[in-house]
Amino acid sequence: MKLTINSKTMGRSITFSRPGKSYVYADLNGNEGTLGNQICDGGRAMGSTIGYSGDSDAEFAAVCRRWYRAYVQRAAQQ
């Protein structure tokens, strides 16, 4: 599964992917798939990882967008 968000706040696109059965990755470091960063609770890239093991593209997109909003909020607070 893949989802790309065109981020105006970051000035680039972020691609989320699930190359395996559960873990979701974002290309925050410029690398896609398992070479990217695992998304974690609270909009972080380290900590308790967030996974999605279903088959619904809409639910996968909701997980990714929820994480992205938390990530942007965290970045704005720093």
PDB file of N, CA, C, O and CB in Angstrom:
ATOM      1  N   MET A   1       0.850  -1.175   0.000  1.00  0.00           N
ATOM      2  CA  MET A   1       0.000   0.000   0.000  1.00  0.00           C
ATOM      3  C   MET A   1       0.894   1.236   0.000  1.00  0.00           C
ATOM      4  O   MET A   1       1.977   1.240   0.586  1.00  0.00           O
ATOM      5  CB  MET A   1      -0.966  -0.001   1.224  1.00  0.00           C
ATOM      6  N   LYS A   2       0.422   2.272  -0.663  1.00  0.00           N
ATOM      7  CA  LYS A   2       1.155   3.531  -0.729  1.00  0.00           C
ATOM      8  C   LYS A   2       0.196   4.700  -0.694  1.00  0.00           C
ATOM      9  O   LYS A   2      -0.940   4.613  -1.161  1.00  0.00           O
ATOM     10  CB  LYS A   2       2.019   3.593  -1.987  1.00  0.00           C
ATOM     11  N   LEU A   3       0.681   5.805  -0.125  1.00  0.00           N
ATOM     12  CA  LEU A   3      -0.066   7.054  -0.107  1.00  0.00           C
ATOM     13  C   LEU A   3       0.949   8.181  -0.165  1.00  0.00           C
ATOM     14  O   LEU A   3       1.941   8.166   0.564  1.00  0.00           O
ATOM     15  CB  LEU A   3      -0.985   7.170   1.164  1.00  0.00           C
ATOM     16  N   THR A   4       0.705   9.151  -1.023  1.00  0.00           N
ATOM     17  CA  THR A   4       1.567  10.323  -1.103  1.00  0.00           C
ATOM     18  C   THR A   4       0.771  11.551  -0.700  1.00  0.00           C
ATOM     19  O   THR A   4      -0.327  11.790  -1.204  1.00  0.00           O
ATOM     20  CB  THR A   4       2.155  10.490  -2.527  1.00  0.00           C
ATOM     21  N   ILE A   5       1.342  12.331   0.222  1.00  0.00           N
ATOM     22  CA  ILE A   5       0.749  13.582   0.669  1.00  0.00           C
ATOM     23  C   ILE A   5       1.649  14.711   0.188  1.00  0.00           C
ATOM     24  O   ILE A   5       2.847  14.717   0.469  1.00  0.00           O
ATOM     25  CB  ILE A   5       0.571  13.615   2.228  1.00  0.00           C
ATOM     26  N   ASN A   6       1.078  15.659  -0.532  1.00  0.00           N
ATOM     27  CA  ASN A   6       1.834  16.833  -0.975  1.00  0.00           C
ATOM     28  C   ASN A   6       1.778  17.865   0.142  1.00  0.00           C
ATOM     29  O   ASN A   6       0.778  18.563   0.311  1.00  0.00           O
ATOM     30  CB  ASN A   6       1.262  17.419  -2.322  1.00  0.00           C
ATOM     31  N   SER A   7       2.854  17.952   0.895  1.00  0.00           N
ATOM     32  CA  SER A   7       2.908  18.797   2.076  1.00  0.00           C
ATOM     33  C   SER A   7       3.356  20.213   1.734  1.00  0.00           C
ATOM     34  O   SER A   7       4.501  20.432   1.339  1.00  0.00           O
ATOM     35  CB  SER A   7       3.840  18.193   3.108  1.00  0.00           C
ATOM     36  N   LYS A   8       2.450  21.168   1.886  1.00  0.00           N
ATOM     37  CA  LYS A   8       2.807  22.569   1.672  1.00  0.00           C
ATOM     38  C   LYS A   8       3.686  23.078   2.809  1.00  0.00           C
ATOM     39  O   LYS A   8       4.597  23.876   2.587  1.00  0.00           O
ATOM     40  CB  LYS A   8       1.542  23.435   1.548  1.00  0.00           C
ATOM     41  N   THR A   9       3.408  22.612   4.035  1.00  0.00           N
ATOM     42  CA  THR A   9       4.181  23.079   5.188  1.00  0.00           C
ATOM     43  C   THR A   9       5.630  22.600   5.135  1.00  0.00           C
ATOM     44  O   THR A   9       6.530  23.296   5.606  1.00  0.00           O
ATOM     45  CB  THR A   9       3.529  22.607   6.483  1.00  0.00           C
ATOM     46  N   MET A  10       5.862  21.418   4.567  1.00  0.00           N
ATOM     47  CA  MET A  10       7.221  20.885   4.467  1.00  0.00           C
ATOM     48  C   MET A  10       7.865  21.217   3.130  1.00  0.00           C
ATOM     49  O   MET A  10       9.076  21.078   2.960  1.00  0.00           O
ATOM     50  CB  MET A  10       7.211  19.380   4.670  1.00  0.00           C
ATOM     51  N   GLY A  11       7.042  21.656   2.183  1.00  0.00           N
ATOM     52  CA  GLY A  11       7.566  22.022   0.873  1.00  0.00           C
ATOM     53  C   GLY A  11       7.970  20.846   0.004  1.00  0.00           C
ATOM     54  O   GLY A  11       8.790  20.993  -0.902  1.00  0.00           O
ATOM     55  N   ARG A  12       7.401  19.679   0.275  1.00  0.00           N
ATOM     56  CA  ARG A  12       7.700  18.481  -0.535  1.00  0.00           C
ATOM     57  C   ARG A  12       6.627  17.425  -0.324  1.00  0.00           C
ATOM     58  O   ARG A  12       5.747  17.574   0.525  1.00  0.00           O
ATOM     59  CB  ARG A  12       9.098  17.903  -0.177  1.00  0.00           C
ATOM     60  N   SER A  13       6.709  16.386  -1.084  1.00  0.00           N
ATOM     61  CA  SER A  13       5.782  15.266  -0.940  1.00  0.00           C
ATOM     62  C   SER A  13       6.341  14.263   0.066  1.00  0.00           C
ATOM     63  O   SER A  13       7.553  14.073   0.172  1.00  0.00           O
ATOM     64  CB  SER A  13       5.527  14.580  -2.310  1.00  0.00           C
ATOM     65  N   ILE A  14       5.440  13.634   0.794  1.00  0.00           N
ATOM     66  CA  ILE A  14       5.813  12.558   1.712  1.00  0.00           C
ATOM     67  C   ILE A  14       5.067  11.312   1.252  1.00  0.00           C
ATOM     68  O   ILE A  14       3.847  11.330   1.090  1.00  0.00           O
ATOM     69  CB  ILE A  14       5.474  12.919   3.221  1.00  0.00           C
ATOM     70  N   THR A  15       5.815  10.233   1.045  1.00  0.00           N
ATOM     71  CA  THR A  15       5.212   8.981   0.620  1.00  0.00           C
ATOM     72  C   THR A  15       5.203   8.002   1.785  1.00  0.00           C
ATOM     73  O   THR A  15       6.238   7.720   2.390  1.00  0.00           O
ATOM     74  CB  THR A  15       5.968   8.387  -0.589  1.00  0.00           C
ATOM     75  N   PHE A  16       4.020   7.493   2.087  1.00  0.00           N
ATOM     76  CA  PHE A  16       3.836   6.477   3.110  1.00  0.00           C
ATOM     77  C   PHE A  16       3.687   5.136   2.408  1.00  0.00           C
ATOM     78  O   PHE A  16       3.063   5.047   1.350  1.00  0.00           O
ATOM     79  CB  PHE A  16       2.597   6.789   4.016  1.00  0.00           C
ATOM     80  N   SER A  17       4.257   4.102   2.995  1.00  0.00           N
ATOM     81  CA  SER A  17       4.129   2.776   2.392  1.00  0.00           C
ATOM     82  C   SER A  17       4.074   1.710   3.465  1.00  0.00           C
ATOM     83  O   SER A  17       4.534   1.897   4.591  1.00  0.00           O
ATOM     84  CB  SER A  17       5.289   2.499   1.433  1.00  0.00           C
ATOM     85  N   ARG A  18       3.500   0.594   3.081  1.00  0.00           N
ATOM     86  CA  ARG A  18       3.463  -0.585   3.937  1.00  0.00           C
ATOM     87  C   ARG A  18       4.008  -1.733   3.109  1.00  0.00           C
ATOM     88  O   ARG A  18       3.246  -2.464   2.475  1.00  0.00           O
ATOM     89  CB  ARG A  18       2.006  -0.887   4.473  1.00  0.00           C
ATOM     90  N   PRO A  19       5.339  -1.898   3.112  1.00  0.00           N
ATOM     91  CA  PRO A  19       5.935  -2.931   2.269  1.00  0.00           C
ATOM     92  C   PRO A  19       5.709  -4.351   2.773  1.00  0.00           C
ATOM     93  O   PRO A  19       5.803  -5.301   1.996  1.00  0.00           O
ATOM     94  CB  PRO A  19       7.397  -2.688   2.147  1.00  0.00           C
ATOM     95  N   GLY A  20       5.415  -4.508   4.046  1.00  0.00           N
ATOM     96  CA  GLY A  20       5.186  -5.841   4.614  1.00  0.00           C
ATOM     97  C   GLY A  20       3.740  -6.028   4.999  1.00  0.00           C
ATOM     98  O   GLY A  20       2.829  -5.627   4.274  1.00  0.00           O
ATOM     99  N   LYS A  21       3.537  -6.643   6.154  1.00  0.00           N
ATOM    100  CA  LYS A  21       2.180  -6.942   6.601  1.00  0.00           C
ATOM    101  C   LYS A  21       1.600  -5.917   7.557  1.00  0.00           C
ATOM    102  O   LYS A  21       0.381  -5.840   7.707  1.00  0.00           O
ATOM    103  CB  LYS A  21       2.157  -8.272   7.250  1.00  0.00           C
ATOM    104  N   SER A  22       2.460  -5.113   8.218  1.00  0.00           N
ATOM    105  CA  SER A  22       1.915  -4.231   9.235  1.00  0.00           C
ATOM    106  C   SER A  22       2.588  -2.870   9.331  1.00  0.00           C
ATOM    107  O   SER A  22       1.897  -1.851   9.333  1.00  0.00           O
ATOM    108  CB  SER A  22       1.999  -4.894  10.539  1.00  0.00           C
ATOM    109  N   TYR A  23       3.896  -2.821   9.409  1.00  0.00           N
ATOM    110  CA  TYR A  23       4.590  -1.561   9.679  1.00  0.00           C
ATOM    111  C   TYR A  23       4.425  -0.555   8.556  1.00  0.00           C
ATOM    112  O   TYR A  23       4.477  -0.901   7.376  1.00  0.00           O
ATOM    113  CB  TYR A  23       6.056  -1.818   9.910  1.00  0.00           C
ATOM    114  N   VAL A  24       4.225   0.700   8.945  1.00  0.00           N
ATOM    115  CA  VAL A  24       4.038   1.787   7.987  1.00  0.00           C
ATOM    116  C   VAL A  24       5.282   2.676   8.033  1.00  0.00           C
ATOM    117  O   VAL A  24       5.765   3.037   9.106  1.00  0.00           O
ATOM    118  CB  VAL A  24       2.735   2.612   8.303  1.00  0.00           C
ATOM    119  N   TYR A  25       5.780   3.016   6.864  1.00  0.00           N
ATOM    120  CA  TYR A  25       6.992   3.821   6.738  1.00  0.00           C
ATOM    121  C   TYR A  25       6.691   5.121   5.998  1.00  0.00           C
ATOM    122  O   TYR A  25       5.794   5.182   5.157  1.00  0.00           O
ATOM    123  CB  TYR A  25       8.095   3.032   6.007  1.00  0.00           C
ATOM    124  N   ALA A  26       7.459   6.158   6.330  1.00  0.00           N
ATOM    125  CA  ALA A  26       7.372   7.443   5.628  1.00  0.00           C
ATOM    126  C   ALA A  26       8.773   7.786   5.128  1.00  0.00           C
ATOM    127  O   ALA A  26       9.765   7.472   5.785  1.00  0.00           O
ATOM    128  CB  ALA A  26       6.800   8.586   6.566  1.00  0.00           C
ATOM    129  N   ASP A  27       8.850   8.423   3.978  1.00  0.00           N
ATOM    130  CA  ASP A  27      10.156   8.743   3.391  1.00  0.00           C
ATOM    131  C   ASP A  27      10.718  10.079   3.906  1.00  0.00           C
ATOM    132  O   ASP A  27      11.184  10.904   3.119  1.00  0.00           O
ATOM    133  CB  ASP A  27      10.041   8.787   1.867  1.00  0.00           C
ATOM    134  N   LEU A  28      10.672  10.283   5.209  1.00  0.00           N
ATOM    135  CA  LEU A  28      11.153  11.524   5.810  1.00  0.00           C
ATOM    136  C   LEU A  28      12.653  11.723   5.579  1.00  0.00           C
ATOM    137  O   LEU A  28      13.122  12.855   5.461  1.00  0.00           O
ATOM    138  CB  LEU A  28      10.853  11.532   7.306  1.00  0.00           C
ATOM    139  N   ASN A  29      13.396  10.628   5.515  1.00  0.00           N
ATOM    140  CA  ASN A  29      14.837  10.711   5.316  1.00  0.00           C
ATOM    141  C   ASN A  29      15.226  10.634   3.833  1.00  0.00           C
ATOM    142  O   ASN A  29      16.408  10.540   3.503  1.00  0.00           O
ATOM    143  CB  ASN A  29      15.525   9.599   6.089  1.00  0.00           C
ATOM    144  N   GLY A  30      14.236  10.674   2.951  1.00  0.00           N
ATOM    145  CA  GLY A  30      14.503  10.620   1.514  1.00  0.00           C
ATOM    146  C   GLY A  30      14.471   9.225   0.927  1.00  0.00           C
ATOM    147  O   GLY A  30      14.593   9.062  -0.287  1.00  0.00           O
ATOM    148  N   ASN A  31      14.307   8.210   1.770  1.00  0.00           N
ATOM    149  CA  ASN A  31      14.264   6.825   1.303  1.00  0.00           C
ATOM    150  C   ASN A  31      12.879   6.245   1.519  1.00  0.00           C
ATOM    151  O   ASN A  31      12.260   6.455   2.562  1.00  0.00           O
ATOM    152  CB  ASN A  31      15.319   5.969   2.025  1.00  0.00           C
ATOM    153  N   GLU A  32      12.402   5.516   0.525  1.00  0.00           N
ATOM    154  CA  GLU A  32      11.075   4.903   0.626  1.00  0.00           C
ATOM    155  C   GLU A  32      11.167   3.492   1.183  1.00  0.00           C
ATOM    156  O   GLU A  32      12.247   2.909   1.287  1.00  0.00           O
ATOM    157  CB  GLU A  32      10.387   4.880  -0.742  1.00  0.00           C
ATOM    158  N   GLY A  33      10.012   2.966   1.535  1.00  0.00           N
ATOM    159  CA  GLY A  33       9.918   1.579   2.009  1.00  0.00           C
ATOM    160  C   GLY A  33      10.637   1.373   3.321  1.00  0.00           C
ATOM    161  O   GLY A  33      10.661   2.264   4.170  1.00  0.00           O
ATOM    162  N   THR A  34      11.225   0.195   3.493  1.00  0.00           N
ATOM    163  CA  THR A  34      11.868  -0.147   4.764  1.00  0.00           C
ATOM    164  C   THR A  34      13.121   0.680   5.032  1.00  0.00           C
ATOM    165  O   THR A  34      13.646   0.638   6.145  1.00  0.00           O
ATOM    166  CB  THR A  34      12.223  -1.617   4.781  1.00  0.00           C
ATOM    167  N   LEU A  35      13.608   1.418   4.062  1.00  0.00           N
ATOM    168  CA  LEU A  35      14.754   2.303   4.282  1.00  0.00           C
ATOM    169  C   LEU A  35      14.312   3.656   4.824  1.00  0.00           C
ATOM    170  O   LEU A  35      15.144   4.464   5.237  1.00  0.00           O
ATOM    171  CB  LEU A  35      15.539   2.492   2.982  1.00  0.00           C
ATOM    172  N   GLY A  36      13.003   3.907   4.823  1.00  0.00           N
ATOM    173  CA  GLY A  36      12.455   5.152   5.352  1.00  0.00           C
ATOM    174  C   GLY A  36      12.303   5.074   6.859  1.00  0.00           C
ATOM    175  O   GLY A  36      12.886   4.201   7.501  1.00  0.00           O
ATOM    176  N   ASN A  37      11.524   5.981   7.423  1.00  0.00           N
ATOM    177  CA  ASN A  37      11.283   6.022   8.865  1.00  0.00           C
ATOM    178  C   ASN A  37       9.954   5.367   9.191  1.00  0.00           C
ATOM    179  O   ASN A  37       8.955   5.611   8.514  1.00  0.00           O
ATOM    180  CB  ASN A  37      11.306   7.470   9.383  1.00  0.00           C
ATOM    181  N   GLN A  38       9.936   4.529  10.233  1.00  0.00           N
ATOM    182  CA  GLN A  38       8.670   3.974  10.701  1.00  0.00           C
ATOM    183  C   GLN A  38       7.908   5.081  11.406  1.00  0.00           C
ATOM    184  O   GLN A  38       8.489   5.882  12.139  1.00  0.00           O
ATOM    185  CB  GLN A  38       8.893   2.747  11.650  1.00  0.00           C
ATOM    186  N   ILE A  39       6.600   5.119  11.177  1.00  0.00           N
ATOM    187  CA  ILE A  39       5.796   6.130  11.869  1.00  0.00           C
ATOM    188  C   ILE A  39       5.447   5.598  13.258  1.00  0.00           C
ATOM    189  O   ILE A  39       5.180   4.409  13.432  1.00  0.00           O
ATOM    190  CB  ILE A  39       4.495   6.482  11.056  1.00  0.00           C
ATOM    191  N   CYS A  40       5.455   6.500  14.242  1.00  0.00           N
ATOM    192  CA  CYS A  40       5.229   6.120  15.631  1.00  0.00           C
ATOM    193  C   CYS A  40       4.205   7.043  16.270  1.00  0.00           C
ATOM    194  O   CYS A  40       3.865   8.088  15.716  1.00  0.00           O
ATOM    195  CB  CYS A  40       6.543   6.150  16.423  1.00  0.00           C
ATOM    196  N   ASP A  41       3.720   6.653  17.431  1.00  0.00           N
ATOM    197  CA  ASP A  41       2.722   7.435  18.164  1.00  0.00           C
ATOM    198  C   ASP A  41       3.153   8.878  18.358  1.00  0.00           C
ATOM    199  O   ASP A  41       4.339   9.169  18.511  1.00  0.00           O
ATOM    200  CB  ASP A  41       2.450   6.802  19.509  1.00  0.00           C
ATOM    201  N   GLY A  42       2.186   9.771  18.352  1.00  0.00           N
ATOM    202  CA  GLY A  42       2.434  11.176  18.647  1.00  0.00           C
ATOM    203  C   GLY A  42       3.128  11.948  17.545  1.00  0.00           C
ATOM    204  O   GLY A  42       3.690  13.012  17.804  1.00  0.00           O
ATOM    205  N   GLY A  43       3.105  11.438  16.313  1.00  0.00           N
ATOM    206  CA  GLY A  43       3.747  12.151  15.213  1.00  0.00           C
ATOM    207  C   GLY A  43       5.260  12.043  15.243  1.00  0.00           C
ATOM    208  O   GLY A  43       5.960  12.901  14.706  1.00  0.00           O
ATOM    209  N   ARG A  44       5.757  11.005  15.860  1.00  0.00           N
ATOM    210  CA  ARG A  44       7.204  10.804  15.973  1.00  0.00           C
ATOM    211  C   ARG A  44       7.682   9.765  14.963  1.00  0.00           C
ATOM    212  O   ARG A  44       6.887   9.056  14.346  1.00  0.00           O
ATOM    213  CB  ARG A  44       7.580  10.370  17.403  1.00  0.00           C
ATOM    214  N   ALA A  45       9.020   9.697  14.812  1.00  0.00           N
ATOM    215  CA  ALA A  45       9.631   8.681  13.959  1.00  0.00           C
ATOM    216  C   ALA A  45      10.389   7.661  14.802  1.00  0.00           C
ATOM    217  O   ALA A  45      11.064   6.784  14.261  1.00  0.00           O
ATOM    218  CB  ALA A  45      10.573   9.333  12.933  1.00  0.00           C
ATOM    219  N   MET A  46      10.280   7.772  16.128  1.00  0.00           N
ATOM    220  CA  MET A  46      10.879   6.804  17.043  1.00  0.00           C
ATOM    221  C   MET A  46       9.911   6.601  18.198  1.00  0.00           C
ATOM    222  O   MET A  46       9.242   7.540  18.627  1.00  0.00           O
ATOM    223  CB  MET A  46      12.284   7.284  17.554  1.00  0.00           C
ATOM    224  N   GLY A  47       9.838   5.384  18.696  1.00  0.00           N
ATOM    225  CA  GLY A  47       8.948   5.091  19.817  1.00  0.00           C
ATOM    226  C   GLY A  47       8.043   3.920  19.519  1.00  0.00           C
ATOM    227  O   GLY A  47       8.467   2.948  18.895  1.00  0.00           O
ATOM    228  N   SER A  48       6.799   4.001  19.959  1.00  0.00           N
ATOM    229  CA  SER A  48       5.824   2.939  19.708  1.00  0.00           C
ATOM    230  C   SER A  48       5.341   3.028  18.267  1.00  0.00           C
ATOM    231  O   SER A  48       4.658   3.977  17.883  1.00  0.00           O
ATOM    232  CB  SER A  48       4.626   3.038  20.693  1.00  0.00           C
ATOM    233  N   THR A  49       5.702   2.037  17.486  1.00  0.00           N
ATOM    234  CA  THR A  49       5.376   2.078  16.066  1.00  0.00           C
ATOM    235  C   THR A  49       3.885   1.912  15.823  1.00  0.00           C
ATOM    236  O   THR A  49       3.168   1.277  16.596  1.00  0.00           O
ATOM    237  CB  THR A  49       6.140   1.004  15.324  1.00  0.00           C
ATOM    238  N   ILE A  50       3.450   2.501  14.728  1.00  0.00           N
ATOM    239  CA  ILE A  50       2.055   2.404  14.292  1.00  0.00           C
ATOM    240  C   ILE A  50       2.020   1.433  13.117  1.00  0.00           C
ATOM    241  O   ILE A  50       2.811   1.540  12.179  1.00  0.00           O
ATOM    242  CB  ILE A  50       1.463   3.821  13.891  1.00  0.00           C
ATOM    243  N   GLY A  51       1.110   0.504  13.184  1.00  0.00           N
ATOM    244  CA  GLY A  51       0.969  -0.458  12.099  1.00  0.00           C
ATOM    245  C   GLY A  51      -0.449  -0.474  11.569  1.00  0.00           C
ATOM    246  O   GLY A  51      -1.388  -0.033  12.232  1.00  0.00           O
ATOM    247  N   TYR A  52      -0.584  -0.989  10.368  1.00  0.00           N
ATOM    248  CA  TYR A  52      -1.904  -1.209   9.789  1.00  0.00           C
ATOM    249  C   TYR A  52      -1.835  -2.504   8.994  1.00  0.00           C
ATOM    250  O   TYR A  52      -1.027  -2.621   8.072  1.00  0.00           O
ATOM    251  CB  TYR A  52      -2.356   0.001   8.885  1.00  0.00           C
ATOM    252  N   SER A  53      -2.662  -3.468   9.334  1.00  0.00           N
ATOM    253  CA  SER A  53      -2.599  -4.768   8.679  1.00  0.00           C
ATOM    254  C   SER A  53      -3.840  -5.088   7.848  1.00  0.00           C
ATOM    255  O   SER A  53      -3.981  -6.209   7.359  1.00  0.00           O
ATOM    256  CB  SER A  53      -2.400  -5.838   9.708  1.00  0.00           C
ATOM    257  N   GLY A  54      -4.729  -4.131   7.683  1.00  0.00           N
ATOM    258  CA  GLY A  54      -5.936  -4.362   6.898  1.00  0.00           C
ATOM    259  C   GLY A  54      -5.698  -4.210   5.404  1.00  0.00           C
ATOM    260  O   GLY A  54      -4.565  -4.028   4.959  1.00  0.00           O
ATOM    261  N   ASP A  55      -6.777  -4.286   4.637  1.00  0.00           N
ATOM    262  CA  ASP A  55      -6.700  -4.179   3.183  1.00  0.00           C
ATOM    263  C   ASP A  55      -7.400  -2.946   2.627  1.00  0.00           C
ATOM    264  O   ASP A  55      -7.458  -2.770   1.410  1.00  0.00           O
ATOM    265  CB  ASP A  55      -7.287  -5.402   2.559  1.00  0.00           C
ATOM    266  N   SER A  56      -7.932  -2.091   3.494  1.00  0.00           N
ATOM    267  CA  SER A  56      -8.677  -0.923   3.043  1.00  0.00           C
ATOM    268  C   SER A  56      -7.746   0.258   2.776  1.00  0.00           C
ATOM    269  O   SER A  56      -7.039   0.718   3.673  1.00  0.00           O
ATOM    270  CB  SER A  56      -9.733  -0.538   4.077  1.00  0.00           C
ATOM    271  N   ASP A  57      -7.753   0.739   1.541  1.00  0.00           N
ATOM    272  CA  ASP A  57      -6.941   1.906   1.191  1.00  0.00           C
ATOM    273  C   ASP A  57      -7.394   3.134   1.974  1.00  0.00           C
ATOM    274  O   ASP A  57      -6.570   3.963   2.361  1.00  0.00           O
ATOM    275  CB  ASP A  57      -7.018   2.182  -0.321  1.00  0.00           C
ATOM    276  N   ALA A  58      -8.697   3.255   2.209  1.00  0.00           N
ATOM    277  CA  ALA A  58      -9.228   4.409   2.941  1.00  0.00           C
ATOM    278  C   ALA A  58      -8.748   4.402   4.394  1.00  0.00           C
ATOM    279  O   ALA A  58      -8.383   5.450   4.927  1.00  0.00           O
ATOM    280  CB  ALA A  58     -10.768   4.414   2.892  1.00  0.00           C
ATOM    281  N   GLU A  59      -8.744   3.241   5.033  1.00  0.00           N
ATOM    282  CA  GLU A  59      -8.276   3.157   6.421  1.00  0.00           C
ATOM    283  C   GLU A  59      -6.770   3.396   6.502  1.00  0.00           C
ATOM    284  O   GLU A  59      -6.293   4.049   7.431  1.00  0.00           O
ATOM    285  CB  GLU A  59      -8.627   1.783   7.027  1.00  0.00           C
ATOM    286  N   PHE A  60      -6.026   2.874   5.543  1.00  0.00           N
ATOM    287  CA  PHE A  60      -4.576   3.119   5.492  1.00  0.00           C
ATOM    288  C   PHE A  60      -4.308   4.611   5.353  1.00  0.00           C
ATOM    289  O   PHE A  60      -3.443   5.155   6.040  1.00  0.00           O
ATOM    290  CB  PHE A  60      -3.921   2.342   4.316  1.00  0.00           C
ATOM    291  N   ALA A  61      -5.044   5.272   4.469  1.00  0.00           N
ATOM    292  CA  ALA A  61      -4.886   6.717   4.274  1.00  0.00           C
ATOM    293  C   ALA A  61      -5.227   7.471   5.553  1.00  0.00           C
ATOM    294  O   ALA A  61      -4.554   8.446   5.887  1.00  0.00           O
ATOM    295  CB  ALA A  61      -5.774   7.210   3.114  1.00  0.00           C
ATOM    296  N   ALA A  62      -6.262   7.037   6.278  1.00  0.00           N
ATOM    297  CA  ALA A  62      -6.653   7.698   7.526  1.00  0.00           C
ATOM    298  C   ALA A  62      -5.543   7.582   8.575  1.00  0.00           C
ATOM    299  O   ALA A  62      -5.260   8.549   9.282  1.00  0.00           O
ATOM    300  CB  ALA A  62      -7.964   7.090   8.070  1.00  0.00           C
ATOM    301  N   VAL A  63      -4.916   6.413   8.681  1.00  0.00           N
ATOM    302  CA  VAL A  63      -3.803   6.214   9.619  1.00  0.00           C
ATOM    303  C   VAL A  63      -2.655   7.153   9.276  1.00  0.00           C
ATOM    304  O   VAL A  63      -2.095   7.805  10.157  1.00  0.00           O
ATOM    305  CB  VAL A  63      -3.318   4.743   9.596  1.00  0.00           C
ATOM    306  N   CYS A  64      -2.307   7.220   7.997  1.00  0.00           N
ATOM    307  CA  CYS A  64      -1.193   8.059   7.544  1.00  0.00           C
ATOM    308  C   CYS A  64      -1.490   9.544   7.750  1.00  0.00           C
ATOM    309  O   CYS A  64      -0.633  10.289   8.226  1.00  0.00           O
ATOM    310  CB  CYS A  64      -0.892   7.787   6.066  1.00  0.00           C
ATOM    311  N   ARG A  65      -2.685   9.971   7.398  1.00  0.00           N
ATOM    312  CA  ARG A  65      -3.045  11.393   7.545  1.00  0.00           C
ATOM    313  C   ARG A  65      -3.109  11.814   9.017  1.00  0.00           C
ATOM    314  O   ARG A  65      -2.714  12.927   9.363  1.00  0.00           O
ATOM    315  CB  ARG A  65      -4.400  11.669   6.868  1.00  0.00           C
ATOM    316  N   ARG A  66      -3.604  10.927   9.877  1.00  0.00           N
ATOM    317  CA  ARG A  66      -3.652  11.217  11.308  1.00  0.00           C
ATOM    318  C   ARG A  66      -2.230  11.402  11.848  1.00  0.00           C
ATOM    319  O   ARG A  66      -1.972  12.327  12.617  1.00  0.00           O
ATOM    320  CB  ARG A  66      -4.385  10.082  12.074  1.00  0.00           C
ATOM    321  N   TRP A  67      -1.307  10.517  11.442  1.00  0.00           N
ATOM    322  CA  TRP A  67       0.083  10.635  11.868  1.00  0.00           C
ATOM    323  C   TRP A  67       0.704  11.923  11.320  1.00  0.00           C
ATOM    324  O   TRP A  67       1.408  12.630  12.041  1.00  0.00           O
ATOM    325  CB  TRP A  67       0.896   9.406  11.406  1.00  0.00           C
ATOM    326  N   TYR A  68       0.446  12.223  10.058  1.00  0.00           N
ATOM    327  CA  TYR A  68       1.010  13.418   9.428  1.00  0.00           C
ATOM    328  C   TYR A  68       0.563  14.688  10.154  1.00  0.00           C
ATOM    329  O   TYR A  68       1.382  15.576  10.390  1.00  0.00           O
ATOM    330  CB  TYR A  68       0.600  13.484   7.947  1.00  0.00           C
ATOM    331  N   ARG A  69      -0.722  14.791  10.514  1.00  0.00           N
ATOM    332  CA  ARG A  69      -1.213  15.958  11.257  1.00  0.00           C
ATOM    333  C   ARG A  69      -0.490  16.102  12.596  1.00  0.00           C
ATOM    334  O   ARG A  69      -0.113  17.208  12.986  1.00  0.00           O
ATOM    335  CB  ARG A  69      -2.731  15.845  11.488  1.00  0.00           C
ATOM    336  N   ALA A  70      -0.299  14.989  13.294  1.00  0.00           N
ATOM    337  CA  ALA A  70       0.415  15.027  14.577  1.00  0.00           C
ATOM    338  C   ALA A  70       1.875  15.419  14.363  1.00  0.00           C
ATOM    339  O   ALA A  70       2.444  16.147  15.176  1.00  0.00           O
ATOM    340  CB  ALA A  70       0.329  13.657  15.292  1.00  0.00           C
ATOM    341  N   TYR A  71       2.478  14.948  13.287  1.00  0.00           N
ATOM    342  CA  TYR A  71       3.872  15.268  12.967  1.00  0.00           C
ATOM    343  C   TYR A  71       4.044  16.765  12.702  1.00  0.00           C
ATOM    344  O   TYR A  71       4.984  17.386  13.199  1.00  0.00           O
ATOM    345  CB  TYR A  71       4.341  14.458  11.744  1.00  0.00           C
ATOM    346  N   VAL A  72       3.143  17.327  11.928  1.00  0.00           N
ATOM    347  CA  VAL A  72       3.204  18.763  11.610  1.00  0.00           C
ATOM    348  C   VAL A  72       2.972  19.589  12.872  1.00  0.00           C
ATOM    349  O   VAL A  72       3.654  20.592  13.080  1.00  0.00           O
ATOM    350  CB  VAL A  72       2.155  19.134  10.525  1.00  0.00           C
ATOM    351  N   GLN A  73       2.027  19.190  13.714  1.00  0.00           N
ATOM    352  CA  GLN A  73       1.770  19.893  14.967  1.00  0.00           C
ATOM    353  C   GLN A  73       2.992  19.869  15.879  1.00  0.00           C
ATOM    354  O   GLN A  73       3.343  20.884  16.481  1.00  0.00           O
ATOM    355  CB  GLN A  73       0.573  19.276  15.683  1.00  0.00           C
ATOM    356  N   ARG A  74       3.640  18.707  15.979  1.00  0.00           N
ATOM    357  CA  ARG A  74       4.840  18.582  16.796  1.00  0.00           C
ATOM    358  C   ARG A  74       5.950  19.474  16.284  1.00  0.00           C
ATOM    359  O   ARG A  74       6.643  20.120  17.071  1.00  0.00           O
ATOM    360  CB  ARG A  74       5.308  17.141  16.833  1.00  0.00           C
ATOM    361  N   ALA A  75       6.128  19.516  14.971  1.00  0.00           N
ATOM    362  CA  ALA A  75       7.179  20.342  14.368  1.00  0.00           C
ATOM    363  C   ALA A  75       6.915  21.830  14.613  1.00  0.00           C
ATOM    364  O   ALA A  75       7.856  22.599  14.810  1.00  0.00           O
ATOM    365  CB  ALA A  75       7.277  20.065  12.855  1.00  0.00           C
ATOM    366  N   ALA A  76       5.646  22.239  14.603  1.00  0.00           N
ATOM    367  CA  ALA A  76       5.285  23.637  14.811  1.00  0.00           C
ATOM    368  C   ALA A  76       5.533  24.065  16.254  1.00  0.00           C
ATOM    369  O   ALA A  76       5.796  25.239  16.515  1.00  0.00           O
ATOM    370  CB  ALA A  76       3.821  23.866  14.442  1.00  0.00           C
ATOM    371  N   GLN A  77       5.453  23.126  17.190  1.00  0.00           N
ATOM    372  CA  GLN A  77       5.640  23.445  18.604  1.00  0.00           C
ATOM    373  C   GLN A  77       7.106  23.566  18.983  1.00  0.00           C
ATOM    374  O   GLN A  77       7.434  24.139  20.022  1.00  0.00           O
ATOM    375  CB  GLN A  77       4.982  22.395  19.461  1.00  0.00           C
ATOM    376  N   GLN A  78       7.985  23.033  18.156  1.00  0.00           N
ATOM    377  CA  GLN A  78       9.421  23.047  18.490  1.00  0.00           C
ATOM    378  C   GLN A  78      10.106  24.295  18.016  1.00  0.00           C
ATOM    379  O   GLN A  78      11.309  24.454  18.220  1.00  0.00           O
ATOM    380  CB  GLN A  78      10.113  21.851  17.896  1.00  0.00           C
TER     381      GLN A  78
END
